[in-house]
């Protein structure tokens, strides 16, 4: 479905005065449109194409086994942080500098052999420039106003959850200096009249977040924002109160499962008894709580899942909305890395792993049906509510909360079955 659009648009790219085109893919969903575009560029121009981004990093090991990709879709692929790599590649192409000096790069040499260069040095957060959005036409977005992404850190300060693969190709946790974050926020406010932000981080430590909140308040910045957050016990009333004053409208909390046993198997590193206390404090302050739940982690029983579902239903006053996900065994997750000899899994193509039905106490089809039925029950029991079970639309939730306020959005009910229509 992307082909006609890109055929109409690619000429604007290849007719430009470019010596290198870079395409970033951060998620599997971007793979087909990205490769549709790059294949057109490869067929109809001689401009070299380089691909990168976190999804390319996830499949980086397999790229060397698929040399045809370098003939049909791109010339170079980069791994991990790409800022220094793309500059070094441009230097190679413009000056003839040795390509071996370009770190984190894969390419096909003149003999048809796939070559991988050495590892590049991690890019420090204070070395990054402020992103430029000058060429974006914000009127084209399905939104009354733009929400600007700001990256506060690289990596995750915990980084030990067994199911997670975000750590892969990321450097160790490195925060951006708070004064630079403030400068970036002010830049977007002054240049783009921005007021809404999302902090695009794996997890932000409560101490760092509290320091940032205090400086936002001190500078009198009137903004709204949201981010992922761990249910870390240090998110106490003082920290959450400061975040509320600084403009926090909601957090996506990784609750995962009610069972303490499952949390231990996941290696979440949080106190199970503190989770509802944190959510209660947050809700009392008028911060929306979006819960993230995983169904079917290895070792989870029907009783464990029923416990999780009951927790959501019993605490609808403080779990305002939720995303319900089936567990999937990602190929670079810590779970599969640490148990490669004992974890039973299927490979589907070279890129994905899914658990077999007999690899856990609860068959995959059964847990999937339990999750789907539970999500449907939440919609049925909360007719006309906009934000019960949400998989996307979280940017819009920020806009609703910023414009109408916590109480209005929480209590809003339509005479129409809006949630069903959204789903």
Phi and psi in degrees as a GROMACS rama.xvg file:
@    title "Ramachandran Plot"
@    xaxis  label "Phi"
@    yaxis  label "Psi"
@TYPE xy
-89.5042  -14.994  UNK-2
-60.689  -51.2453  UNK-3
-61.7046  -41.1185  UNK-4
-60.6039  -46.8711  UNK-5
-70.3385  -32.1372  UNK-6
-64.3355  -32.3319  UNK-7
-76.152  -27.3311  UNK-8
-103.345  -22.2076  UNK-9
-62.8022  -29.3318  UNK-10
-61.286  -33.183  UNK-11
-62.114  -27.8634  UNK-12
-83.7753  -53.8528  UNK-13
-71.3723  -20.5108  UNK-14
-84.2049  -6.97642  UNK-15
-76.1689  164.243  UNK-16
-86.641  69.5245  UNK-17
-114.907  143.327  UNK-18
-108.07  -8.01637  UNK-19
-160.308  136.446  UNK-20
-119.093  128.424  UNK-21
-111.183  137.241  UNK-22
-128.573  126.637  UNK-23
-104.986  136.183  UNK-24
-126.65  113.405  UNK-25
-101.728  -5.90927  UNK-26
-152.551  153.486  UNK-27
-54.0388  -34.9786  UNK-28
-61.5277  -19.2837  UNK-29
-91.9018  -6.37389  UNK-30
-63.4199  -50.9245  UNK-31
-64.5087  -49.9939  UNK-32
-63.3956  -37.3935  UNK-33
-64.8384  -45.7585  UNK-34
-72.518  -27.191  UNK-35
-61.4972  -44.8119  UNK-36
-67.9247  -47.6992  UNK-37
-66.4601  -31.8261  UNK-38
-66.1865  -37.0906  UNK-39
-64.2868  -44.4805  UNK-40
-62.037  -43.2938  UNK-41
-63.8263  -38.1642  UNK-42
-76.0857  -29.8899  UNK-43
-115.405  9.0664  UNK-44
-153.879  171.885  UNK-45
-110.036  12.5402  UNK-46
-73.6916  125.1  UNK-47
-65.9722  144.637  UNK-48
-119.498  132.307  UNK-49
-119.499  134.981  UNK-50
-114.137  149.374  UNK-51
-159.899  -162.76  UNK-52
105.231  168.156  UNK-53
-65.8894  -30.5705  UNK-54
-69.8363  -41.3415  UNK-55
-61.213  -37.2126  UNK-56
-63.8234  -35.6494  UNK-57
-64.4494  -33.7954  UNK-58
-106.181  15.4178  UNK-59
-59.5392  -41.2277  UNK-60
-61.1974  -32.7463  UNK-61
-80.1675  -17.9901  UNK-62
-61.0458  -34.7365  UNK-63
-65.6826  -18.5589  UNK-64
-92.1627  -0.427569  UNK-65
-128.269  66.3917  UNK-66
-61.684  -24.0135  UNK-67
-64.2207  -24.4323  UNK-68
-59.0885  -36.1999  UNK-69
-76.4187  -15.3928  UNK-70
-88.3264  -38.1592  UNK-71
-97.4137  -28.9964  UNK-72
-123.021  -33.9442  UNK-73
-160.836  166.654  UNK-74
-102.038  -31.2869  UNK-75
-137.457  150.385  UNK-76
-134.57  136.689  UNK-77
-117.62  155.191  UNK-78
-116.915  138.476  UNK-79
70.8933  -150.828  UNK-80
-58.7292  128.805  UNK-81
-105.453  -4.581  UNK-82
-61.9257  -49.2862  UNK-83
-72.6033  -35.6166  UNK-84
-62.3187  -45.7354  UNK-85
-67.8712  -34.0294  UNK-86
-67.5668  -42.993  UNK-87
-66.65  -36.1877  UNK-88
-66.152  -42.0731  UNK-89
-61.549  -38.73  UNK-90
-63.5847  -42.1504  UNK-91
-59.8201  -45.5005  UNK-92
-70.5876  -31.9143  UNK-93
-90.1955  -29.3012  UNK-94
-117.399  -10.2518  UNK-95
80.7069  15.0919  UNK-96
-58.3431  149.899  UNK-97
-57.1549  130.532  UNK-98
-68.2165  -22.4348  UNK-99
-61.8764  -21.5686  UNK-100
-80.3961  -7.86589  UNK-101
-86.8082  108.958  UNK-102
-78.1105  158.474  UNK-103
59.8602  36.6613  UNK-104
-122.492  143.318  UNK-105
-124.088  137.612  UNK-106
-156.548  168.906  UNK-107
-103.57  123.21  UNK-108
-80.7567  -177.858  UNK-109
-64.8276  -14.0786  UNK-110
-99.6382  8.54062  UNK-111
80.1815  11.814  UNK-112
-95.5881  137.783  UNK-113
-79.2093  126.385  UNK-114
-120.323  136.953  UNK-115
-117.208  127.328  UNK-116
-82.3282  176.433  UNK-117
-71.9182  174.549  UNK-118
-78.528  135.709  UNK-119
-83.7977  158.573  UNK-120
-69.9989  143.798  UNK-121
-59.0021  144.901  UNK-122
-87.8567  126.429  UNK-123
-76.6911  144.353  UNK-124
-60.7805  -35.9144  UNK-125
-78.5611  1.37176  UNK-126
-96.4814  -6.70809  UNK-127
-86.2773  142.18  UNK-128
-84.2073  165.951  UNK-129
-73.2606  130.039  UNK-130
-58.3344  144.75  UNK-131
-105.724  126.591  UNK-132
-114.023  22.4609  UNK-133
-60.4404  -33.2304  UNK-134
-89.406  3.55046  UNK-135
-85.9169  131.588  UNK-136
-97.042  96.7763  UNK-137
-66.4389  -18.0647  UNK-138
-69.0627  -16.5919  UNK-139
-81.4211  -11.0416  UNK-140
-86.044  147.316  UNK-141
-79.1056  68.005  UNK-142
-163.897  140.111  UNK-143
-69.2894  -20.3876  UNK-144
-157.155  154.831  UNK-145
-76.9768  152.167  UNK-146
-116.113  121.124  UNK-147
-94.0514  132.716  UNK-148
-83.2915  137.216  UNK-149
-132.126  129.957  UNK-150
-97.4483  117.69  UNK-151
-88.8844  -19.6131  UNK-152
-160.212  167.039  UNK-153
-112.063  140.522  UNK-154
79.2407  -177.528  UNK-155
-120.849  134.788  UNK-156
-70.4386  -18.2037  UNK-157
-96.5179  -64.1306  UNK-158
63.6466  28.3206  UNK-159
-127.364  4.30878  UNK-160
-64.2662  129.411  UNK-161
-64.7274  -30.8463  UNK-162
-83.9768  -10.5422  UNK-163
-87.1282  143.476  UNK-164
-124.747  9.39207  UNK-165
-62.2658  -30.3097  UNK-166
-63.9167  -24.106  UNK-167
-63.9496  127.886  UNK-168
72.5272  4.9372  UNK-169
-101.679  149.443  UNK-170
-78.373  173.567  UNK-171
-62.7403  161.238  UNK-172
-54.9535  123.512  UNK-173
-139.128  112.355  UNK-174
-83.1886  154.744  UNK-175
-83.6995  136.451  UNK-176
-53.776  136.632  UNK-177
-58.048  -38.7908  UNK-178
-63.8679  -30.4929  UNK-179
-73.7349  -34.1213  UNK-180
-62.9347  -44.7793  UNK-181
-61.1179  -41.7596  UNK-182
-62.1406  -38.728  UNK-183
-68.0704  -43.3556  UNK-184
-60.3478  -47.0796  UNK-185
-61.5744  -39.0326  UNK-186
-59.3666  -46.5343  UNK-187
-68.5567  -35.2922  UNK-188
-63.5821  -47.383  UNK-189
-73.2854  -37.6176  UNK-190
-87.1758  -35.7994  UNK-191
-119.443  5.60975  UNK-192
57.1939  37.6763  UNK-193
-77.0594  149.944  UNK-194
-144.073  -9.74606  UNK-195
-116.425  134.228  UNK-196
-139.136  150.913  UNK-197
-123.057  130.345  UNK-198
-91.001  109.47  UNK-199
-90.7552  71.2286  UNK-200
-124.238  152.289  UNK-201
-61.7028  -46.2821  UNK-202
-166.632  141.947  UNK-203
-114.227  124.371  UNK-204
-62.1578  141.992  UNK-205
-55.5258  -40.037  UNK-206
-62.5087  -45.2322  UNK-207
-65.0879  -43.8823  UNK-208
-61.3421  -39.6608  UNK-209
-64.8075  -43.1421  UNK-210
-61.2386  -43.6963  UNK-211
-63.1857  -43.2211  UNK-212
-59.4832  -44.1343  UNK-213
-63.0105  -38.1863  UNK-214
-73.1544  -34.9746  UNK-215
-60.7676  -45.0512  UNK-216
-63.2435  -44.6945  UNK-217
-59.9929  -35.6063  UNK-218
-85.6665  -1.70746  UNK-219
64.0632  32.5168  UNK-220
-82.0303  118.323  UNK-221
-93.9959  92.1536  UNK-222
-131.598  165.852  UNK-223
-125.829  144.186  UNK-224
-155.763  165.51  UNK-225
-149.092  165.713  UNK-226
-166.218  171.696  UNK-227
-70.3135  154.622  UNK-228
-154.537  146.063  UNK-229
-87.8559  146.806  UNK-230
-79.0706  61.1627  UNK-231
-79.0953  132.994  UNK-232
-57.8478  -20.8314  UNK-233
-74.8439  -8.37615  UNK-234
-77.3803  72.3578  UNK-235
-88.5267  -176.935  UNK-236
-62.5293  -35.767  UNK-237
-65.4859  -47.7398  UNK-238
-63.4619  -47.2796  UNK-239
-66.0265  -35.9397  UNK-240
-63.5408  -42.5638  UNK-241
-63.97  -40.1372  UNK-242
-65.154  -40.2495  UNK-243
-60.3447  -46.6596  UNK-244
-63.7977  -30.2247  UNK-245
-79.2289  -12.5155  UNK-246
121.107  7.5349  UNK-247
-65.7177  126.403  UNK-248
-105.334  -34.5433  UNK-249
-162.111  159.811  UNK-250
-125.597  146.296  UNK-251
-97.6917  100.366  UNK-252
-90.5734  132.884  UNK-253
-82.6984  80.2272  UNK-254
-76.0367  -40.882  UNK-255
69.0861  -68.7502  UNK-256
-154.24  152.168  UNK-257
-74.7737  -35.9264  UNK-258
-63.8232  125.968  UNK-259
-64.3572  -32.1073  UNK-260
-63.3974  -43.9033  UNK-261
-68.3512  -39.0187  UNK-262
-60.1249  -38.1444  UNK-263
-67.8247  -40.7153  UNK-264
-63.7755  -35.4907  UNK-265
-73.6529  -17.6538  UNK-266
58.657  48.5722  UNK-267
-69.1848  -29.7469  UNK-268
71.5754  28.4565  UNK-269
-125.877  159.215  UNK-270
-85.2636  115.465  UNK-271
-58.0756  -32.2139  UNK-272
-73.593  -15.2749  UNK-273
-91.4688  -12.413  UNK-274
-62.9702  -50.9531  UNK-275
-68.0775  -30.4196  UNK-276
-62.9892  -43.1353  UNK-277
-63.7536  -45.2684  UNK-278
-64.0678  -37.9572  UNK-279
-64.7888  -45.2931  UNK-280
-60.9019  -44.2202  UNK-281
-61.6148  -47.526  UNK-282
-64.2176  -40.2296  UNK-283
-61.3668  -29.3173  UNK-284
-82.5992  -8.96992  UNK-285
89.7792  23.1961  UNK-286
-98.9976  127.977  UNK-287
-71.4564  136.198  UNK-288
-108.796  115.972  UNK-289
-105.484  116.386  UNK-290
-92.4743  137.847  UNK-291
-107.667  124.04  UNK-292
-127.607  141.9  UNK-293
-116.69  128.589  UNK-294
-106.277  127.586  UNK-295
94.5568  29.1389  UNK-296
-62.996  143.163  UNK-297
-50.0452  126.923  UNK-298
99.4971  -10.0322  UNK-299
-77.1912  136.418  UNK-300
-102.874  171.953  UNK-301
-58.4049  -41.7816  UNK-302
-60.0894  -40.966  UNK-303
-61.2166  -44.7481  UNK-304
-66.4947  -40.5636  UNK-305
-62.8147  -35.2665  UNK-306
-60.4637  -45.0978  UNK-307
-62.5528  -46.1283  UNK-308
-61.8826  -40.3615  UNK-309
-65.8223  -37.2628  UNK-310
-60.4867  -43.2109  UNK-311
-62.7654  -46.2764  UNK-312
-67.63  -38.3363  UNK-313
-74.2681  -16.5522  UNK-314
-124.549  35.6162  UNK-315
-63.1913  -19.6489  UNK-316
-72.9951  -23.4358  UNK-317
-119.953  -13.5596  UNK-318
-103.996  91.323  UNK-319
-72.2427  -33.6132  UNK-320
-154.907  166.927  UNK-321
-154.108  157.595  UNK-322
-115.993  125.224  UNK-323
-108.357  121.065  UNK-324
-124.344  143.831  UNK-325
-81.0408  138.224  UNK-326
-64.6554  134.791  UNK-327
-129.069  135.705  UNK-328
-85.3637  102.094  UNK-329
-78.0921  143.237  UNK-330
-68.0584  -21.7425  UNK-331
-105.653  12.249  UNK-332
-68.8662  156.068  UNK-333
-60.7401  -34.6171  UNK-334
-58.4008  -45.4143  UNK-335
-80.1524  -29.526  UNK-336
-66.8294  -40.7196  UNK-337
-84.047  -16.9152  UNK-338
-128.631  36.4404  UNK-339
-60.1748  -26.0346  UNK-340
-87.3351  -14.276  UNK-341
-121.613  -18.7813  UNK-342
-77.8782  125.394  UNK-343
-88.6739  126.213  UNK-344
-153.08  163.569  UNK-345
-103.913  144.82  UNK-346
-102.058  129.225  UNK-347
-114.07  105.65  UNK-348
66.0638  -166.631  UNK-349
-89.2713  -1.55763  UNK-350
-110.058  -21.6791  UNK-351
-128.033  153.009  UNK-352
-126.191  137.631  UNK-353
-128.325  150.172  UNK-354
-72.5439  139.403  UNK-355
-70.0884  158.43  UNK-356
-61.6175  -27.5227  UNK-357
-96.894  12.757  UNK-358
-91.3168  3.19982  UNK-359
-151.614  174.004  UNK-360
-72.8859  -25.0395  UNK-361
-118.531  120.195  UNK-362
-57.5726  145.364  UNK-363
-58.8842  -45.0759  UNK-364
-63.3479  -36.4982  UNK-365
-69.2179  -44.023  UNK-366
-68.2319  -33.0143  UNK-367
-64.9354  -40.4901  UNK-368
-67.6066  -38.7907  UNK-369
-61.3868  -42.8173  UNK-370
-64.5241  -46.533  UNK-371
-63.8281  -41.8612  UNK-372
-64.9834  -38.9976  UNK-373
-66.7213  -42.6119  UNK-374
-61.0933  -42.4137  UNK-375
-62.909  -39.2669  UNK-376
-64.2968  -36.1254  UNK-377
-63.3718  -40.2269  UNK-378
-66.9738  -42.0641  UNK-379
-65.3938  -36.6826  UNK-380
-83.315  -8.86789  UNK-381
-130.906  61.0027  UNK-382
-64.5496  140.461  UNK-383
80.3342  -2.58525  UNK-384
-86.387  137.95  UNK-385
-76.8218  -36.3396  UNK-386
-125.55  69.0272  UNK-387
-99.3383  -69.0234  UNK-388
-114.187  113.797  UNK-389
-125.489  129.212  UNK-390
-103.043  -29.9111  UNK-391
-137.306  -151.035  UNK-392
62.473  17.1293  UNK-393
-72.8419  -28.6034  UNK-394
-61.9343  -40.5431  UNK-395
-67.0505  -33.7065  UNK-396
-60.55  -40.8916  UNK-397
-59.513  -42.6583  UNK-398
-65.9596  -41.492  UNK-399
-61.9068  -47.9526  UNK-400
-65.1445  -37.3618  UNK-401
-67.9159  -37.7159  UNK-402
-84.4307  -43.133  UNK-403
-102.847  -23.0139  UNK-404
94.1818  158.926  UNK-405
-59.8942  -51.2854  UNK-406
-63.6873  -42.9826  UNK-407
-61.156  -48.1304  UNK-408
-66.6754  -40.4961  UNK-409
-62.6445  -40.658  UNK-410
-94.7525  -3.5068  UNK-411
-64.6151  132.841  UNK-412
-139.253  135.172  UNK-413
-101.852  154.602  UNK-414
-72.2607  -16.5056  UNK-415
-95.7789  152.475  UNK-416
-77.1457  71.9359  UNK-417
-62.1611  -43.4452  UNK-418
-57.7903  -41.1055  UNK-419
-65.7171  -39.4346  UNK-420
-63.8463  -41.6912  UNK-421
-62.2065  -41.3835  UNK-422
